[in-house]
Amino acid sequence: MPGARTPRGPRRSPAERVRARLRAAAGDRAADAMPPGYQRLGRVLVLRLPDALAPWFGEIGRAWQEELGVATVLVRTGPISGELREPAVRRIAGGGTETEVVEYGVRWRFDAARLMFAAGNRTERRRLGALVRPGEHVVDLFAGIGYFAIPIARSDPGVRVTAVEKNPVAHGYLVDNACLNGVADRIDARLGDNRREPSGGPPADRVILGYLPDATPWVGRALELAAPEGAWLHVHTVADARGAVERARAATARAVEAAGGRAIGTSAARAVKPYGPGRTHVVVDVRAAPVR
């Protein structure tokens, strides 16, 4: 019929379009080796690519830039490592690596080449912000760029957060993000080692231990900061996927007991996200009091 449109097939995903471009440039073997996954962090894209594709990294990076409209493309070259949780990446396209992510109304600004941002923690960040009650004093011992501190501070004008971060780059973004989100007056952002910080100040009604792969060794420090009548501890850890929640609850209970504390009531735990093959990231909520 005149004017009839030619039926179109299903629209290809960005990865399929990039793979087609790689196939034309480097052949079937290279194209078939390219994983489909990616992590978009605002204007920066982060990929995991096998070393075998290194000769075509430039081609792949430019293709992703054009297909998704991102400014910069990074490839992970190793795991997040060290006490400061620094990523290992290589830039394969673009220039600047500072970016901004918006999540549930929170704006996060950071350098994707120097700092981690776990998109898989978004539900936990939102959940924790909703748990905090007006008037609470919350201590965040691994504050990073404000992953938990900022949603908590946004939850109510009466909430106060003491956020401790050892990495000076992350601390700078913590301060910037507190201003960016209009909560700088509610967050005391301290640069320092949480073995010593915070020193002084009011006791904590709630302590965040958001360190992976295992924050249970820090339970004793959290109890030192807790109010005499007890505080909520939010302890992040990684456990074998089979029975991960119960394993994490048991490990946290042992940590509280070993630190000379006592649990008040029953703890709760939930899986946050997968953490590598056969492992699960779990957060345990336990109300505990120091024995003084």
Buried (B, 14 or more C-beta within 10 A) or exposed (E): EEEEEEEEEEEEEBBEBBBEBBBEEBEEEBBEBBEEEBBBBBBBBBBEBEEEBEEBBEBBBBBBBBBBEBBBBBBBEEEBEEEBBBBEBBBBBBEEBBBBBEBEEBBBBBBBBBBBBBEEBBEBBBBBBEBBEEEBBBBBBBBBBBBBBBBBBBBBEEBBBBBBBBBEBBBBBBBBBBEBBEBBEBBBBBBEEBEEBBEEBEBBBBBBBBBBEBBBEBBBBBBBBBBEEBBBBBBBBBBEBEEBBEBBBBBBBEBBEEBEBBBBEEBEBBBBBBBEEEBBBBBBBBBBBBEE
